[in-house]
Each structure stands twice: as C-alpha cells, then as structure tokens.
Amino acid sequence: MSSVAQRLGVMEMIAEAVKGGARMARACALLGFSERTLQRWQLADGAGVDGRSLRHQAPAHKLSVLERTELLAVANSAEFGHLPPSQIVPRLADQQRYIASESTFYRVLREESQLAHRRPERVAQPRSKPRAVCARRVNQLYSWDITYLPTLVRGRYFYLYLFVDIFSRKIVAAQVYAEENGTNASELLKDLCRREQIAFDQLVLHSDNGGPMKGSTMLTTLRVLGIMASLSRPAVSNDNPYSESLFKTLKYRPDYPLQPFTNIEAARRWVEKLVNWYNQEHRHSAIRFVTPAQRHAGLDTAILEQRTAVYERARAKNPLRWRRSIRNWRRIDVVYLNPDEIDSKGETDTKIKLEKAA
C-alpha cells in the first residue's frame, strides 16, 4: 500500500523521467508497478485513497476460532505431537475424524511457529567449518585418527591409532590396540609429547568427531598438556584430510595383508614395518618428494637446494631442452589445515592475514 505523499513523489519522478526521454511504461516497471496504476493516480491527482487498503475479505470457509483451537489441540496432543501433518491427517481419517486438510494443518502450524521441529529429539545443530590453522615448523600441528584392522573373528577388529605431523607428514606415533577408547589415545599422546618434548601451548591437535576424540578422558589430557583441540564437523571427512589420506596410502600398499591378522602382535609388527617405510623411504609428493623423516629433521632444505643445482647444471649443459624454467624444488614453508578460500594468486586468506599480522 502507498500513502498520498509516496504516490505524489513517484508521479513527480516518473514525469521527470519521461521529460528526459524515458518511456513511461519502462519507468513504471522499473519502480515495480504498471502504467495503468500511474494513470489511475493521475486521474485522482494523487489524492485519492488507495482502495486496496479498504478491502477486507474473509473467505466464507475460513476456520472458526473453535475449529482452529481444536486443530492446534490435536496437533499438540500426546498422540500426535511428535508427528507432521502428513501423518496426522491419515490417522484422523482412520479414527473417522476430519478437522482440516493437510495443507491447512501445515499453514496453521506455520503461523503458530510450530512447524520447524516437532519431534522430541534434539534439533540438528548448525555446524561451521573448523577454524583454519597452519604450521610453519614441526611439532606445531598434528592430526590423528583411528582405523580398523581386520581379525580372524568376523565383526571384530584391532584398532590402529595414528598421529601425524602435518608439517613434515611424519607419523610421530602409531600403536595397535584391541579396544577403541580415549584412555589408549591419552596414554599414546602423553608418550608422544614426552618424546617430542612438546611444550605447553605449542601444539594444535586436529581430529574428527569420534567418541575417543571428544570424550572427557582425551579432552582432559589435552587441557593438562596445554594442547589446543581442533575437531571436524560430524560426518565430514574432508575436515580431516591428512589422516584420511594417510590411511589410504597405508592400506593401498602392495604388502598390505590379504588375510586378517591372527593376533595383535602380528598387527603391531606389520604397523611397525609400515611406519618405518613411510617415514624413512616414502618420498611424499606434498613435500617435494623428500621423506617425512628428512623434513621432520630439517634436512629437506639442503636436499632440495641440491636438486635445484643439479637441474640448473643440466639446463646449462643443454639449454635447448629447457624452454621453460626448471622443475620447482622450492621448499614448502607453510602447510594449511582447512584453509579459507584461495584467491586468484593461489594464496589463502589465512596466509594473507598472518603475513599482515607479522
């Protein structure tokens, strides 16, 4: 609805636009009404009362106050309070009752703000992406998870606990247990912190939302050790990509056993051999194809500089084979976990903010 002052203002703007060469119909459409409406206003000199504001038509078949009260009482009763209208209406029909149509149930409940969630369990909570964090050195950002190892008993498993340093990609702790619980993870983490000499407030530990990860035992251990916890969103594996990728690398190895493990000692021996291969022999593509152990020890800088020198000598020896620059062996100095959007230059918002803060 429009007031008299609003209509006069609009008429003045339209007249000015038409005087400047604009078409009346296009000018009216731009303001959201038709040319016929403008003509009606002009006939009344803009002073007429908007007739639409005086129209009050109620449908003859509108629910009465008693019928609306009955509908809400039934919808909120103990029998139907947990059901949506699509379930209420057929059940009422089976009871030889008709109160209103399904769409009317939906409309009335929507008007009463009772349609959002009618079941007794907890409403699903909105989840935001985990905070973006980065690592510029070893023992600054860890990721951990638990995966199953098959046994001879169907439906029973051994549990492999793995902690990986995201900066170096080194497996810093690995152990196989017969149970999955927070106590085992806490003991393994305490031993890891002693070996790596982790100081208070030095480390961020990321994991998914499993029971051992967010249980009271593990969270208490993190607080005592001064480790900041970072959790993925429920059922979002992309929030913990480093551990998921590591498990795939390990389980797709050619020497992964085709048969289940006979006992926990056999599983531990296999894991020990696997961790040694991964840390000491595997050239990791995300860290310029050096081993995680080399990067963790800080040896990757010299190795990559040596590779660059080899390529520079090869290009100088036969420059016609090098139309472009040599292969990029530059060290990766920053590793991100759940980064923000990447801009056109390939840099994340997190990196830009850190550099500005520095």
N, C-alpha and C positions, 0 to 999 in steps of 0.2 A: 504494500500500500504506500501511496505517496501523499505527502502533505501539499497544501496550496503553494507554499514557498518553494518546495522542491520542484513542482511542476513548472512554476514560473521561471526558475533558474534553468531548467532543462530546455524550455522553449526558447529562452534567450540564447543559449549555447547553440541550439540547432539553427536558429535564424542567422547567427553569426557565421556558422559553418557553411550554410547554403549561400550566403552572401559572398563568401570566399571561393565559391566554385564547387563545393561538395554537393553530392546528390542527397536529397532528403532521406530516401529510403536507406541508403548506406549509413548515414549519420545516425538514424534512429536505431538501426540494427547494432551499430557499434555500442550504443548505450543500453541495449537489451530490451527494446520494445519495438512495436510495429509503427509504421507510418499512420495507420488508421487511428491508433491511440493518440498520436500527436494531433491529428485533425480534430478528434473529439475534444481534446483540451483547448484547442484554438477556438472552437465554436463556443465554448463556455468561458472564454477569456482567462482560462486557468483558474477561475474562482469557484468552479463547480465542485461539489463534494464527490469524492470517489465512491461510486455506487457499490463497488465491491466490498467496501468496509461495512456496509449496512446489511449485507446478505448473511443471514444466519439460518441455514437449512440443516435440519437434523433428519437423518434417514428414518423412515417410518418403522423399519425393522431393527432399529438400534437396540442393543441390550439395555434393559432397565437396570436401575440401581440394584434391585434384588437379584436379578439374573447375573450381574457382574460379580456381586458379592458371593453368590453360590459358586460361580466358576472359580474364583480365587480360593474359596474354601476347599473345593475339591482338589484343585491343583496343588495345594499345600498340605493336604491331609497326609496322615501316616501311610496310607495305601498308595498314594500317587505322588507324594512329594519328591521322590527321587527319580521320577520318570519324565521324559519330554512329552509334549502334546501328541506327537506321533504315536506314542504308546498309550497315552491316557484315553484318547477318543475311542479306539477299538475296544478297549477293556470296558469302557462305559457302555458301549453298544451291546457287549456280551451280557451286561447286567440289565439290559432293557432300559437304558437311560440315555437321553440325549440332552446335553446342556448347550453346546455350541459346536461349530465346526472346528476342525483342526487349525485352520488359519486364524480364526477368532481367538482360540486359546493362545496361539503364538503372539497375536497382536496385543492382547490384554496383558500377558505376562511381560512382553517387551515394554509396554507403557509403565508397568509397575517395577521395572528393573529387576525382574526375577528370571530372566531368560539366559543370563550369562553362564551360570553354572548351577545345576540343580541336584547334582549327585553328592553323597555325603563325604566322599574322599577329598583330599586336599586338592585345591585348584592348581593346575600346572603353572609353574613359576617361569617368568621370562628369564632367559639366560643370555648374558652378553659375552662377547669374545674375551678370552683371557687377556690380561694386561701384556702388552708387548714388552719383551725383555731381550737383552743382548749380552753377549760375552766377548770380552776383548783379551782374555787370558784364560789359562787353565784353572780349574777348581773355582770357577765363578758361577757356572750354570750347569746343573745336572738334570738329567731326565731318567726316570725309572719306570719299570712296568713288570708284570708277571705274565708268563706264558705257560701253556700246558705242555708236558712231555708224556707221551703215551706209555702205559704199563701193560702187563700181561692180563690184567683184570679189566674187562670191558666197563667203561664208565668211570674208571679210577685213574688218576693222573699223579705224576710228580709235578712240582711247580718250580720253574726257573725264575729266580729273581735277578734282574739285571739293572745295574746303574751305569750310565754312560755320561762322560763329559762331553757336552755339546760342542765346546770349542775345539777340542782335539779329536773327538769321536772315539776316544779310548774307552773301552769297558773297564771301569775302575773298580767294580765289584760284581761278582756273579756267584750264586750259590743255588743248589737244588735242595728243596725241602719236600717233605711228604704232606705238609699242610699249607694252606694259604691263609695267612693271618698277619696282623700288624706287628705281633711280637717278633716274628722272624725278620721282618723288614727292619724293625727298630734295631735289633742286635747287629744286623749286617751294616746298617748305616752308621752305628756307633764305631764299629771296627774300621769302616771306611774313613771316617773323619779322623781317627787316630793315625792311620797310615798316611793319609794325605795332609795331615796337620792343618785341618780346616779351622780357621779362627771364627770367633763369634761374629755374626752379621756379615760373613764373607760369601755365603753360598745361597743360591736360589735353587730349589728342588721342584721340578715340574713332574706331574703325573696325571693319570686320568682319574675318574671319579669312583674307582673300585672301593670295596669295603676296607681292605687293608690300608689304602692310601689316605682315606679321610676318617679312619677310625680314631678313637680317643688315644689309643696307645701310640700311634705314629705321630699324631699332632702334638702330643705331649713331648715326645722325643725331639721333635723339630724345635719346639719352644725352648727346651733345655739346652740344645746345641746351638741355638741362635741361627737357625736356618729358616729362610722365608719360603713358605709353601706356595706353589702355583698349581691350580687344578684346571683340567679341561672341562668343557661343558659335557653334560651327560650324553652318552651315545654319539659323540663327535670325535672320531678317531683322528681327524685332521689337526686337532688341537695338540696332539702328542705325536708329531710325525717322526721324530728321531728314533724313539723306541720302537714304533711300528715298523719303520724301515729296517732297523737293526734286526728285528725278529725275522723279517722276510729274508734278509741276507743270510742269516744263520740257518734257517730251515730250508733254504734252496741250495745249500751246499751239496756237492756231489757225494760227500761222505756222510750226509745225514742218514741215520739208520733207517732201513726199510722195515725192520721189525721193532716192536715195542721193547722198552728197556726191561730187563729181567729184574733188576733191583736198583735201589737208589745209588749204590756205589758205582754201578755201570753208568748211570746217567751223569754222575758227578765227574767221572773220568772223561766222558765224552765232552762235557761242557768245558773242562779244564783245557783239553786239547783244542777245542774250538776257539776259546778265548785267546789262547796263545797265537793261533793262526791269525785271528782277526787283528789283534794288536800289533804283532811283530812282522807279519808277512803281507797282509792285505793292503794294497795301495788304494786308498779311498779317493773316489772321484771328486767329492765335495771339498777336499783339502789339497787339491793339485797333485793327487796321486802320490802322496807320501803315506807312510804307515801311521796309524794313530799313536803308536808309541814314540815315533820320531817327533811328531808335532807336540805331544804332551811333554817331551823332554826339551823342546825348544831347538831341535836340530833341523827343523824343516827350512828355516831361513837360509842356512848355508847350502842345503841340498838344492833348493830352488834357484839360488844365485848361480850355482854351478851348472845347472841345466840351462839357464839363460846364456851363460858364457859359451856352452857347447853349441847352442843354436846360433849365436852370433858368429862364431868361427865358421860354422857350416855355411851361413849366408855369405860371409866374406869370401869364402872359397869358391862359391858358385852362385853369384847374385841373380843370375837369370832364373833360377829355380824358386826365387822368393819374390813374387810380385807384391805380396803384402808383408805386413810385419811378421815377426817370428811368433811362435806359439806363446801364449800368455802363461808364464810361470811365476807371475807375481803372487806373493803370499796373501792369503785371505786373512785380514786382521780383525774383522768383526763378523760374528755369527749371530743371527737373529732367531728368536723363537716367537711364533705367532705375530709377525710384523704387521704394521699398519699398511695402508695402501701404498703401492710403489708408483712413483711419479715417472714421467717420461724419460728421465735420465737414469732410471733403474735404481734410484736411491729411495729408501723408505722414509716415511715421516718420522719414525723413531730415530733414525740416524741423523736426520736434519736437526731434530730437536736437541739431541745430545751434542752435536757439534756447535750449535748456537749457545748451549749452556756452558760448554767448555770455553 
